Amino acid sequence: MKFRHSLAVSALALCVAGAAHAQSQTLVYCSEGSPEGFDPALYTAGTTFDASSHTVYNQLVEFETGTTNTVPGLAESYDISEDGTQYTFRLRPGVQFHSNDMFTPSRELNADDVIYTFERQNGEGSWEYFNSMSMPDLIESIEKVDDMTVRFNLTRPEAPFIANMAMDFASIVSKEYADAMEAAGTPEMLNQQPIGTGPFVFEDYQTDAVIRYSKNQNYWKDNEPKVDNLVFAITPDASVRLQRLQAGECHVMPYPNPADIESIRQNTDLELLEQEGLNVGYMAYNTQQEPFDDPQVRKALNMAIDKDAIIDVIFAGQGEKAKNPLPPTMWGYNDSVEPDPYDPEQARQMLEEAGVEDLSMKIWAMPVQRPYNPNARRMAELIQEDFSEIGVDVEIVSYEWGEYLERSSNIDRDGAVLLGWTGDNGDPDNFLAVLLGCDGVGGANRAQWCNEEFDQLVQEAKTISDQSERAKLYEEAQVIFKDQAPWATIAHSVTFMPVRSEVEGYIVHPLGGHLFDTVSLNTGE
């Protein structure tokens, strides 16, 4: 990674503005935070994926932008065996990896890269998605049929397997680059100076300030990308992001303040794109710690939260209260589940019955904006006020985003953590198994909750190809979730994306990613 000293906000704004005006086809994205790194298999945060898997890499199959439909990626085609336990992928010929100052590839993409990509995750290390999705138990072996054909042999049928192969953790990396960096004693370069096959080539990262990419001149997709350069101007404050957008210093910004939505609609220099989000915001208790190991305590705390106030204050009415861990637009959603009533008096009584007095706890508040939580600090303050009404004392804590994600996954984490999820693949398994399954404990399962009955249902659902039968199992699982209350389900949000009027081809993606390979700028020149 080419580290440089961080620039002051005003200086960076001038730098980015100059780039935008000097080259009409430099697209500037005012991102909401810094990536944790550039190797997507190591992480789970959308901020990191935007800077890595959505720019630098490709997957075997990909999601068609704007939908949850899978389309061919680095694999031209694939076959599935009749028993659903073998997936054979035929790779696209002529795909070239990027190069950088330390590495020039000697060959094109082949089966070795695919096998390396997944086998490296089946070992020691922080492979959170791979482990949370039960991949070590699922993948029996990966077979090189020939240089351009790879076969995955599974231990059981896995209905969401193709959709899973389009996810960020499945981004294909170069084995040749990995071997070269290992030989040089610098294996960390895979995470610091990424090499992929994607639409943009990583150039440099000024820590917490700006990331620069250039067009992949050898990209395997015809006529993509449309712009010559892509710049991520890291701008954590939503108000500053909007100022830069209005000033023309950036072209696209995520996660506007809900209070600014109407003024953005009225600005003729801007266009406000929107889509109902495939997301959920939640607060996860550590169910392995007293008194949060008691479902009655968790349910009592849930009943003390005034979600109507949260929707009004945090989302400015642009969201809806959540009762399930699945968003209501997803198949398998159980609408018959009853939401937690807002009843502070009953909540206080339930705590007394559980023998809980003078409870003090921590609530973790995210330091960045996400579509499912535009202002975690303020949300934590509202919940703090609610809990004080039932005699619970709350300390609000936070950390830098990467540290927040790492610390919050620890089994011995204290208190309750505010987080959320935007679907990766349009399948309920991506919410229920990844976030709440037993394999996710110590990783993506921030509640550290392992319920055998729940886990059995979601694991069984994976093995069934009939969607209606899978849906029944997921509906049963949501009943157990609601009864056991490992989370306080907070909200589902609408995703808003303001762009400048000269931006063409940007599509709001339901899976939350920000994709720029088909985006261009109409400068009127």
ZADRENFI-7883 format. One record per residue: x negated, y negated, z negated of N, C-alpha, C in turn; residue in one letter. Coordinates in steps of 0.2 Angstrom, whole numbers, plus 5000, padded with zeros to 4 digits. Atoms other than C-alpha are relative to their C-alpha. Example, Ala and Ser with C-alpha at 12.3 -4.5 7.8 and 13.67 -1.06 7.14 Angstrom:
REM ZADRENFI-7883
499650065000493850224961499649945000A;500450065001493250054964500449954997S;
This chain:
REM ZADRENFI-7883
499650065000500050005000499649945000M;500450064999499349835005500249954995K;499750055006499649744988499749935001F;500350075000499449554988500449974994R;499750035005499849434975500749975002H;499350024999501749394973500049935001S;499950074999502249234980500649974996L;499550035003503349104972500650005005A;499450004996505149104978500149955005V;500050054995505048944987499550015005S;500549994995503448984996500250065004A;499849944996504149155001500649985005L;499450034995505749065008499749975006A;500350044994504648955019499750055004L;500349954995503649105025500550045004C;499549964996505149205029500449965005V;499750054995506049055037499649995006A;500450014994504549025048499950065004G;500049944996504449205053500750015004A;499349994996506349205058500049955006A;500050054995506149045068499550015006H;500650004995504449085076500250065005A;499849944996505149255083500750014999Q;499249995000506949265088500250074998S;499849935001506949455086499650024994Q;500249985007506249455068500750004996T;499450005005507749515057499850004993L;500250015007507649465039500650024996V;499549975005508649565026499849984993Y;500150025007508749485009500250054995C;499849945004508749644998500049984993S;499950025007509249644980499550024995E;500549975004507749734973499450035003G;500649974997506149814975500050085000S;500049935000505849994980499650034995P;500549975004505150114968499450035003E;500649974995504050184982500350015007G;499849994993504250245000500050075002F;499949934999504350434998500750014997D;499350005003506250454997500250074996P;499949945003506150634991499949994992A;500150015007505550564974500549964996L;499650055003506950444971500850025001Y;499350004999508850424970500449945001T;499750075000509150234971500149985008A;499850034993509950154987499549955002G;500550054999508750014985499350025003T;500649964998507250134988500250035007T;499849974994508150225002500049955006F;500050054994508450065012499349985002D;500750024998506650025012499650065002A;500349944998506150205016500350045005S;499749954996507250335023500549975005S;499650034995508350215032499649965005H;500450044995506950125041499450045003T;500649974999505350235041500150075003V;499949934999506050415042500650025004Y;499449974997507250525051500150074996N;499849945003508150685045500250055006Q;499949954995508550845055500749995003L;499450034998510350785056500149944997V;499950065003510950615053500849985000E;499350025000512550525048500149945006F;499850054995513350425062500149944996E;499950065004513250245056500749985000T;499350025001514950195049500450054999G;499649955001515550365047499650054995T;500449955003515150525037499950065004T;500149954995515050625053499350025001N;500749994998513450715056499950015007T;500249994993512550705073499350025000V;500749975000510950775079499549954999P;500650055001509350695073499450035002G;500649974998507650775073500150075003L;499849944997508550935077500549995006A;499550014995509350935094500750044999E;499449965001510551075089499850054994S;500149955005510751215076500650055000Y;499549945000511651385073500150024993D;499949975006512451455058500250075000I;499849935000512551645055500750014998S;499349995001514251725053500150004992E;499949995007513951755034499849934997D;500150065003513451575032499349994996G;500650005004511751615025499349985004T;500650024996510551565039500249945005Q;500050064996510351395047499450005005Y;500650014995509251385063500049945003T;500050074997508751215069499550005005F;500550014994507951185086499849925000R;500350065001506851035085500049965007L;500050044994506850885097499350005003R;500750014998505250885108499849935001P;500350074998504150735111500149954994G;500050055005504450655094499349984997V;500750025002502950555088500149974993Q;500150045007502450505070499749945001F;500450065000501850335066499350014999H;500750005002500050295063499949944996S;500250065004499150175051499249995000N;500750015000497350115047499650064998D;500449945002496950285039500250065004M;499849944997497850405050500349995007F;499750004994498250435068500250085002T;499849934999499250595072499750035006P;500349964994498450725084500650045003S;499549964997500150805088500749974999R;499350025001502050785089500350044994E;499649975005503350835076500050085002L;499849934999503451025074500250034994N;499749965005504051165063499649994993A;500450005006502651145051500249944995D;499850065004503250965046500650014996D;499449995003504951025042499950054994V;500149955005504351175032499749964994I;500450035005503151065022500549954996Y;499650045003504450935019500450034994T;499649975005505551055009499650044995F;500449965004504251175002499749964995E;500450045005503351034993500549984994R;499550025005504950994984500250064995Q;499849945004505151174977499450024996N;500649995005503751154964500049954995G;500150055006503151044950500149935003E;500050074998503550854951500749984999G;499350035001505050734951500450005006S;499549994994506150804965500750004998W;499350005004507750744957500650025004E;499449974996508950774972499950075001Y;500149934998508150934977500250054994F;499849965006508351004959500749994998N;499350015002510050924955500550045005S;499649974995510751004971499950085000M;500149925000510151184966499650025006S;500449974994509051194981499550054998M;500449955001507751294972500350075000P;499649945000509051434969500350015007D;499749994994509851404986499650035006L;500449994994508451414998499550064998I;500449945001507651594998499449995004E;500650014996506451555012500149955006S;500050044994506051435027499550035005I;500449964995505451525042499949965006E;500250034993504451465057500150055005K;499849954995505351555071499549995006V;500550024996504151455083499949934999D;500250075002503351285084500649955000D;499450054999505051205088500650034997M;499449975003506251315078499950024993T;500049995007506551325060500650034997V;499449975003507651445050500050004993R;500050005007508251415033500450064998F;499749945002508751575024500249994993N;499750025006509951545010500250064995L;499849945004510351654995500850014999T;499350005000512251614997500249955005R;499750054996513451525008500049934997P;500050075003513351335006500349955004E;499650044996514751235013499749935002A;500250064998513951065012499350005003P;500750004999512251115018499849965006F;500250044994512251025035500049934998I;500050075002512850865027499449994995A;500650015004511450885014499449995003N;500650014996510150895027500049945003M;500050074997510650725033499949954994A;500250045006510250655015499349975000M;500650035000508850545011499450044997D;500549965003507850675001499750055005F;500149964995507850775017499649975006A;500450044995506850645027499350045001S;500649964998505450735037499449965000I;500750035000503650695033499550045004V;500649974996502050725042499650054996S;500549955004501150885035499349985002K;500750024998499650825045499749944996E;500250065004499650655036499950024993Y;500049975007499950745019499350034999A;500649975000498450855023499449955000D;500550044999497350715028499949964993A;500150045006497750615012499850044994M;500349955005497450765001499350015001E;500749994999495750795009499649934998A;500350065002495350605006500049984993A;499950025007495850614988500549954999G;499550055001497250494990500750025002T;499449984998498850594991500649954998P;499550055002499850444983500149965006E;499850044994499750365001500650025003M;499449984997501250465006500649964997L;499550045004502250354993499849935001N;500250075000501250194996500049975007Q;500050024993500950185015500350065004Q;499649954998502350295022499950015008P;500149984993502150385039500650045002I;499449964998503750445048500150005007G;499850004993504650455064500549955002T;499450045000505950325061499949945005G;499950054996506450165070499549944999P;500450055002505250055060499350024997F;500749985003503350065056499949964994V;500250045006502850015039499449965001F;500650044999501649875039499649984993E;500350015007501349805021500649984995D;499550015005502249775005499649954995Y;500250055005501949614994500450014994Q;499649975006502449684977500649954998T;499550045002504149614972500249945004D;499950064996504149494986500350015007A;499849994993504249555004499750065003V;500249944997504149715014500049985008I;500050014993503649705033499950065004R;500049944995503949825047500049975007Y;500050024993503649825065500450055004S;499649964996504649905079499650065002K;500349944998504250085083500050005007N;500050004993503750075101500150065003Q;500049934997503750265103500650034997N;499449965003505450295095500450045005Y;499749954995506350445102500749985002W;499350024998508050355103499949945005K;500050054995508250255119500249934997D;499850075001508350065117500149984993N;499950025007508150065098499350004998E;499550055002507749975088500049945004P;499950054996508349815095499549944998K;500450055002507249695085499250025000V;500749995000505349675086499750014993D;500349995007505049655067500650004995N;499550005006506049685051499649984994L;500350025006505749595035500550014994V;499650005006506449635018499749954995F;500150055005506449475007500350024994A;499749975006506649544990500249944996I;499750065003507849424981500550024995T;499649975005508649494965500649964998P;499550045002509749344962500549995006D;499550004995511449354972500149935002A;499950074998511649164972499449975004S;500650024996509849134979500150045007V;499949964994510249274992500549965004R;499550044996511749174998499749945002L;500350064998510749014998499650015006Q;500549984995509449095009500450025007R;499649984995510849165020500349945004L;499750064998511648995022499549965004Q;500550044997510048915026499750035006A;500349964994509649045040499350034998G;500649975002508149105030500050085000E;499949934999508849285031500750015004C;499549984996510149365042500650044997H;499549955003510949495031499850004993V;500149995007511249505012500550054997M;499549965004512049635001500249974994P;499850015006513049624986500149934998Y;499850075002513749444985500350004993P;499650015006514449384969500750005002N;499350004998516249424969500349935000P;499750075001516649244964499849965007A;500150044994515849184981500350035006D;499749974994516849294992500449955004I;499550054996518149164997499649955004E;500450054996516849035001499650025006S;500349974994515949155012500450015006I;499549994995517549185021500149945004R;499950064997517649005025499449975003Q;500650034997515948975031499950025007N;499949984993515948975050499350025003T;500749974998514049015051499950074998D;500149945003514349175042500650055002L;499449954999515449335045499950054994E;499949965006516049435030500250075002L;499849934998516049625034500250034993L;499849975006516949735021500250075002E;499849945000517349915018500250034993Q;499849975007518250015004499450054999E;500649965002516750094995500150074998G;500049935002516450274993499550014994L;500550015006515750244975500450004994N;499850005007516050254957499549964995V;500450035005515350144943500250034993G;499849965006515250234926499549984994Y;500450005006514550234908499950074998M;500149945002513750394904499750014993A;500249985006513550454886499550055000Y;500449945000512150564881500350054995N;499649955004513150714876499650054996T;500549955004511650804868499849974994Q;500250035007511550674854500649994996Q;499550025005512650644839500149935000E;499449965001513950584838500350015007P;499749994994514150584857500150075003F;499949934998514150774858500750024998D;499349995002515950764851500449975006D;499550034995517250744866500549954997P;499650055003518350654853499749944999Q;500350065001517150524850499949965007V;500050034994516850494868500749985003R;499350034998518750484872500249944996K;499850065004518950364858499749945003A;500350054997517650254865500349975007L;499750014994518350264882500749964999N;499450045001520050204875499949934997M;500150065002519250054868499849955005A;500350044994518649984885500649975004I;499550044996519749854893499849995007D;500249994993519549904911500349945004K;499650064996520849764917499549945000D;500450065001519649634910499450015004A;500649994996518149714918500149995008I;499850014993519049714935500049935002I;499950074999519549534933499349965000D;500650045001517849464927499450025004V;500649984996516549574935500150015007I;499949994993517349614951500549955003F;499650054998518449464953500650035004A;499449974997519949574957499850055006G;500249964994518949664971499850074999Q;500249935002518949834964500650034997G;499549975003520049964956499850044994E;500249965006520050054939499850075002K;500149934998519250224940500250054994A;499849955004519950374932499750075001K;500449944999518950514940499349985002N;500750014997517150534945500050005008P;500050014993517650544963500449945002L;499650064998518250394973500750025003P;499449974998520050404978500150015008P;500049994992519650394997499750075002T;500449944998518750564996500550064999M;499649945001519550734999499850034994W;500149975007519750834983500249964994G;499850055005520250684973500650024996Y;499449985004521450734959500449944997N;499650065002522750594958500450014994D;499649995005523750684945499749994993S;500350025006522450654932500249944997V;499750065003523050534919499449964998E;500650045002521850384916500049994992P;500050025007521250334899500449944998D;499650065002522450224890499649954996P;500350055004521850054883500350004994Y;499649995006522250084865499549994994D;500550015005520950004852500250034994P;499849985007521950054837500050085000E;500049934999522150234843499250025000Q;500749984999520250234847499750004993A;500350015007519850174829500250064996R;499749945004520950314822499650065002Q;500349944998520150444832499350014998M;500750005002518350394827500050024992L;499949985007518950404809500150074999E;499949935000519650574812499450045001E;500649974998518050624819499449994995A;500450025006517150564803499449955002G;500550054997516150424813500249944996V;499950065004515950274802499349955002E;500550054999514850114805499550035006D;500449974994514250184822499649945003L;500450054996512850084830499750045006S;500249974994512350124848499749955005M;500250044995511450064863500450015006K;499849994993512150024880499549975005I;500550024996510950014894500349965006W;499850044995511249884907499549995006A;500450004994510549894925499849935001M;500250074999509449744930500149985007P;499850024993510049744948500750015002V;499349994998511649724957500150065005Q;499849954996512449874965500749995002R;499350014998514149894974500550024995P;499649985005514849984960500049964994Y;500150045006514249864947499749935002N;500350064998513949684953499649964994P;500350035006513449624935500050044994N;500049955005512949764923499949974993A;500150035006512349644910500749974997R;499350035002514049554909500550054998R;499649945001514949724910499850024993M;500249975006513949784895500249954994A;499850045005514349624885500850004999E;499349995001516249654888500150064996L;499949945004516149824882499750004993I;500350025007515049764867500649974996Q;499450035003516549654863500650054998E;499549955001517749794865499950054994D;500249955005516849914854499949964993F;500050035006516649784841500749994996S;499350005003518549784839500150064996E;499949945004518449964833499450024995I;500550005005516949934822499450045002G;500649974998515549994833499649955002V;500550054999514049894834499550025006D;500449984994513149884851499449965001V;500650044998511349834856500050015008E;500149994993511149804875499350005001I;500749994998509549854882499950015008V;500149994993508749854900499350005001S;500749994998507149884909500049985008Y;500150014993506449854926500350065004E;499549954997507449954939499750075001W;500449935000506150094942500050034993G;500149975006505850114924500750024997E;499349995002507750104920500250075002Y;499849934997508050254932499650064997L;500449955003506650354925500250014993E;499849995007507050324907500750034998R;499349985002508850344908500250085002S;499949934999508650524915499750054995S;500349965005507750584900500550034995N;499549965004508650714889500149964993I;500050045007508250614873500149935000D;499850074999508850454880500649984995R;499550025005509850354867500649975003D;499450044998511650284868500350025007G;499749994994512550264884499749955006A;500350044995511950204901500549985006V;499650024995512850104914499650015007L;500349984993512550174932500650015004L;499549994995513550224947499750045006G;500249964995513450314963500449985006W;499750014994513850284981499950075004T;500149934997514150454991499550005005G;500549994995512750525001500250035006D;499849964995513650635012500750025001N;499349994999515550625011500350064997G;499749945003515750785001500049994993D;500050015008516350794983499550044996P;500549975003514950914979499449954998D;500650055001513750764980500249954994N;499950035006514650684966500050054994F;499949965006515250824955499450054998L;500649965002513750944956499449964999A;500650045001512350814958500049964993V;500050055006512950694944500250044994L;499749975006513850824932499850074999L;500249935000513150994936499450014995G;500549985005512051094924499349995003C;500750014997510551084937499849935000D;500150075000510650894936499849974993G;500250025006510250884917499349995000V;500750025000508650794914499849965007G;500150034994508850714931500649955002G;499550054998510350634940500650014996A;499549995005511550704927499849964994N;500250045006511350554915500450014994R;499649995006512650614903499750064997A;500349945003511550774900500550054998Q;499449965001513150864901500050075004W;499949934996513251054905500650044997C;499449975002514951124904500150065005N;500049944996514951304910500650015004E;499450004996516751304916500049965005E;500050054995516551144925499550025006F;500549984995514951204933500150065004D;499849944996515651374938500549985006Q;499550024995517051284948499649975006L;500450044995515851164957499550055004V;500449954997514651304961500450055005Q;499649964995515951414968500349975006E;499850044994516651274979499550005005A;500550014995515051264988500050065005K;500149944996515151444994500650015004T;499449994996516851425002500149955006I;500050054994517051355020500749975001S;499350034999518951325019500149934995D;500050065004519151135013500550004995Q;499450005004520851155006499950044993S;500149965006520251294994499449974996E;500650045003518651194990500449954996R;499650065003519851044986500350034993A;499649975006520851154973499550014994K;500549995006519251194963499849944998L;500350075002518651014963500649974996Y;499550035004520350964957500050034993E;500049975007520251084942499449974997E;500650035003518451024939500249934997A;499850075003519150844937500450004994Q;499649995006520350904924499650014994V;500549985005518950974914499649944998I;500450065001517950814916500449954996F;499650055004519350704910500150024993K;499949985007519650814895499450004996D;500650005004517850824890499649935000Q;500250075000517450634894499249994999A;500750025001515550634897499849935002P;500150074997515750464906500649964997W;499450054999516850314904500049985007A;499950024993517450294922500249935000T;499850075001517450114925500449975007I;499750044995517850054943499750035007A;500249994993517750084962500149945003H;500050074997517349934972500150005008S;500050014993517549864989499349975002V;500750024998515849844998500149945005T;500150064996515549665005499349995003F;500750014997514149625017500149935004M;500050064996513949445023499450005005P;500550004995512949425039500049935003V;500050074996512449265049500450025007R;499649994994513549245065499650025006S;500449984995512049275076499850085000E;500149935001511949455070500550045004V;499649964996512549585082499850074998E;500149925001512849775079499950024993G;500149985007512749775060500750044998Y;499449975003513949905053500050024993I;500049985007514449935035500150075000V;500049925000514050115031500350024994H;499649985006515250205020499550034994P;500549975005513750295012499549954997L;500350055004513050135006499349985003G;500650024997511450125017500049945004G;500150064996510849975026499650015006H;500449974995510350025043499949945006L;500150064995509549905056499850025007F;500349984993509050015071500449975006D;499550024995510549955081500149925000T;499850075001510549775075499649955004V;500450054996510049625086500249934998S;499950075002510049435085500249975007L;499850044994511049325098499849934998N;500350075002509949165097500349955005T;499750054995510849085112499549985004G;500650034995509149065121500050045006E;
